[in-house]
Structures are given as structure tokens and as C-alpha cells.
């Protein structure tokens, strides 16, 4: 090799080694990206991952403020889904007259009414379909239980003898049920 070939060979060697390093760095970055991801609700080992919604709420609150939040995504058996999020300031909640909520809570306080709500959320829409529930009794008994659910806003009549849980009540209803001690 002559004197002019040595710098070209050295430059080629540097380029080859640089390409190898770039490849190794890319592989390391891909491996790191596979290990680093946003935490989700299924990550139970890590406090930040486990309480991802709570930590998000805390970051949005002013210092010393309190709040409650519920949210949900509910795919429906009849198609579509309900997506809902609602929050409330805890100071305002504690200052409210809770007795004004007794009608809504009372409407949920009977096993037949809970069964009716579950059936409507499962796809039953008509009074005739709801009347088929075992142990319900007469149509008068059916309407006896439907009336308080409609009055409290847990059900809505969409047409004569047809019912649905209003979209804005689907996730709140499931939150109330999931909050009960089992």
C-alpha cells in the first residue's frame, strides 16, 4: 500500500466502526423503548402505574384542594359505547344538602329495580321484555318499579313502553354499584 491508500483505509475503518456503533445504539434504543411505556390500569406492582388516574387528578388540583373523579368506557351489547368522566370539588360536595339526593339513591334501593336496570343495560328495551323477568309478577308491579327509576333519572322512556338508561347515567350507575362493599 502506498502512502495515499493509508488515509483512505483508515477513513473506511472509521466509517465501518461508526456504522456498527449506530446499529448497536439503535438496537439498544429499541430494547429500551420496549421496556419504557406509559403505565396503565393493569400495572399493579408500581404505585405510579397502579394509581395513574389518581396521580393525574392530583397534578391538576391547586395546592390544598380536594376532588373526586370517576370515569369509564362501557361497550354496550346493543352496539356503541358510553364514555364518561365526571369530577367534583370535595369542599362543594361536603357543603351540599345530601338529603336532596335521597330520591336517586332510594330508587336504587330495591333488588327488582337493580335487576331492571341491569336488564336494560344488557339490551332489553321494552316493557314486554322486562315483564318476562322471573318473579316480577304483574305488569302493575313492573310499572310500580319503573316509575321511581324514571323519576330519579336512572331510566328514560324513549317511546311508549320502551326504556333506556340515559347515556349520562350509565357510568355513574356502574360507579355507584362498584363502590358498594362486596
Phi, psi and omega per residue, in radians:
X1 nan 2.439 3.115
X2 -1.585 3.067 -3.078
X3 -1.046 -0.591 -3.109
X4 -1.310 -0.434 -3.120
X5 -1.337 -0.450 -3.100
X6 -1.131 -0.821 3.121
X7 -1.141 -0.605 3.129
X8 -1.159 -0.720 3.127
X9 -1.171 -0.691 3.117
X10 -1.134 -0.720 3.125
X11 -1.138 -0.709 3.090
X12 -1.082 -0.723 3.120
X13 -1.104 -0.754 3.131
X14 -1.101 -0.752 3.126
X15 -1.123 -0.704 3.114
X16 -1.098 -0.804 -3.133
X17 -1.162 -0.643 3.094
X18 -1.120 -0.736 3.108
X19 -1.097 -0.715 3.093
X20 -1.088 -0.771 3.127
X21 -1.098 -0.750 3.114
X22 -1.059 -0.693 3.123
X23 -1.141 -0.773 -3.138
X24 -1.124 -0.717 3.111
X25 -1.113 -0.754 3.120
X26 -1.049 -0.739 3.115
X27 -1.125 -0.728 3.103
X28 -1.112 -0.739 3.125
X29 -1.127 -0.697 3.093
X30 -1.102 -0.734 3.115
X31 -1.137 -0.693 3.108
X32 -1.162 -0.735 3.137
X33 -1.083 -0.578 3.122
X34 -1.221 -0.495 -3.141
X35 -1.541 -0.459 -3.102
X36 -1.787 2.098 3.111
X37 -2.622 2.908 3.094
X38 -1.173 2.394 3.094
X39 -1.183 2.641 3.137
X40 -2.331 3.080 -3.051
X41 -1.146 -0.271 3.137
X42 -1.551 -0.068 -3.087
X43 -1.540 1.647 -3.022
X44 -1.552 -0.246 -3.036
X45 -1.444 -0.367 -2.997
X46 -2.000 2.202 -3.111
X47 -0.995 -0.770 -3.141
X48 -1.116 -0.706 3.141
X49 -1.266 -0.698 -3.082
X50 -1.187 -0.646 -3.087
X51 -1.949 0.735 -3.075
X52 -1.044 -0.707 -3.140
X53 -1.236 -0.735 3.125
X54 -1.063 -0.815 -3.138
X55 -1.126 -0.622 3.069
X56 -1.105 -0.731 3.094
X57 -1.108 -0.788 -3.133
X58 -1.041 -0.683 -3.140
X59 -1.152 -0.440 -3.097
X60 -1.571 -0.232 -3.079
X61 -1.478 2.499 2.982
X62 -1.147 2.749 3.141
X63 -0.955 2.247 3.080
X64 1.441 -0.055 -3.133
X65 -1.507 2.725 3.081
X66 -2.187 2.674 3.132
X67 -2.769 2.742 2.971
X68 -2.091 2.641 -3.087
X69 -2.495 2.396 2.930
X70 -2.346 2.576 -3.063
X71 -2.645 2.744 3.127
X72 -2.959 2.774 3.022
X73 -2.223 2.078 -3.041
X74 -2.173 1.802 3.022
X75 -1.231 2.394 -3.078
X76 -1.780 2.497 3.141
X77 -1.141 -0.364 3.134
X78 -1.570 0.061 -3.126
X79 1.864 2.728 -3.128
X80 1.305 -3.087 3.099
X81 -2.679 2.747 3.042
X82 -1.863 2.304 3.086
X83 -2.133 2.201 -3.018
X84 -2.562 2.524 3.013
X85 -2.512 2.358 3.116
X86 -2.543 2.442 3.105
X87 -2.351 2.826 3.129
X88 -2.597 2.535 3.059
X89 -1.276 2.253 -3.064
X90 -1.196 -0.594 3.114
X91 -1.081 -0.745 3.120
X92 -1.149 -0.711 3.118
X93 -1.086 -0.729 -3.119
X94 -1.226 -0.419 3.114
X95 -1.487 -0.263 -3.105
X96 -1.205 2.757 2.982
X97 -1.483 1.800 -3.079
X98 -1.208 -0.387 -3.126
X99 -1.094 -0.401 3.098
X100 -1.168 -0.289 -3.134
X101 -1.618 -0.025 -3.026
X102 -1.098 -0.594 3.139
X103 -1.092 -0.768 -3.140
X104 -1.144 -0.733 3.137
X105 -1.241 -0.701 3.138
X106 -1.075 -0.645 3.133
X107 -1.066 -0.483 3.134
X108 -1.522 -0.091 -2.982
X109 -1.480 0.399 3.104
X110 -2.338 2.365 -3.097
X111 -1.032 -0.615 3.136
X112 -1.167 -0.672 3.134
X113 -1.169 -0.681 3.075
X114 -1.132 -0.685 3.092
X115 -1.101 -0.744 3.113
X116 -1.069 -0.787 3.119
X117 -1.067 -0.759 3.134
X118 -1.096 -0.727 3.121
X119 -1.125 -0.709 3.126
X120 -1.154 -0.744 3.093
X121 -1.141 -0.437 3.131
X122 -1.498 -0.052 3.044
X123 2.142 -0.221 3.079
X124 -1.221 2.305 -3.072
X125 -2.108 -0.527 -3.007
X126 -1.783 2.753 3.070
X127 -1.050 -0.621 3.116
X128 -1.084 -0.730 3.109
X129 -1.154 -0.707 -3.134
X130 -1.211 -0.573 -3.141
X131 -1.117 -0.400 -3.126
X132 -1.273 -0.134 -3.140
X133 -1.072 2.319 -3.133
X134 -1.124 2.338 3.073
X135 1.435 0.072 -3.101
X136 -1.305 -0.661 3.138
X137 1.668 -2.435 -3.015
X138 -1.426 2.915 3.061
X139 -1.123 -0.522 3.066
X140 -1.078 -0.690 3.097
X141 -1.177 -0.658 3.091
X142 -1.033 -0.898 -3.108
X143 -1.188 -0.495 3.043
X144 -1.032 -0.626 3.139
X145 -1.545 -0.522 3.115
X146 -1.202 -0.656 -3.082
X147 -0.949 -0.906 -3.135
X148 -1.161 -0.525 3.104
X149 -1.183 -0.694 3.094
X150 -1.213 -0.787 -3.118
X151 -1.059 -0.605 -3.126
X152 -1.496 -0.116 3.112
X153 1.539 0.081 3.113
X154 -1.327 -0.465 3.060
X155 -2.224 2.728 3.068
X156 -2.360 2.363 3.043
X157 -1.388 2.127 -3.126
X158 -1.667 -0.411 3.075
X159 -2.819 3.059 -3.129
X160 -1.028 2.041 3.094
X161 1.314 0.247 3.101
X162 -2.154 2.471 -3.024
X163 -2.351 2.712 3.012
X164 -2.611 2.727 2.963
X165 -1.466 2.126 3.140
X166 -0.984 2.482 -3.097
X167 -0.920 -0.660 -3.118
X168 -1.270 -0.097 -3.135
X169 -1.931 -0.153 -3.083
X170 -1.088 -1.004 -3.110
X171 -1.154 -0.784 3.080
X172 -0.976 -0.704 3.102
X173 -1.065 -0.803 -3.140
X174 -1.175 -0.556 3.068
X175 -1.155 -0.798 3.115
X176 -1.006 -0.801 -3.127
X177 -1.144 -0.695 -3.121
X178 -1.280 -0.337 3.140
X179 -1.385 -0.244 -3.126
X180 -1.243 2.394 3.067
X181 -1.131 2.393 3.122
X182 -1.995 nan nan
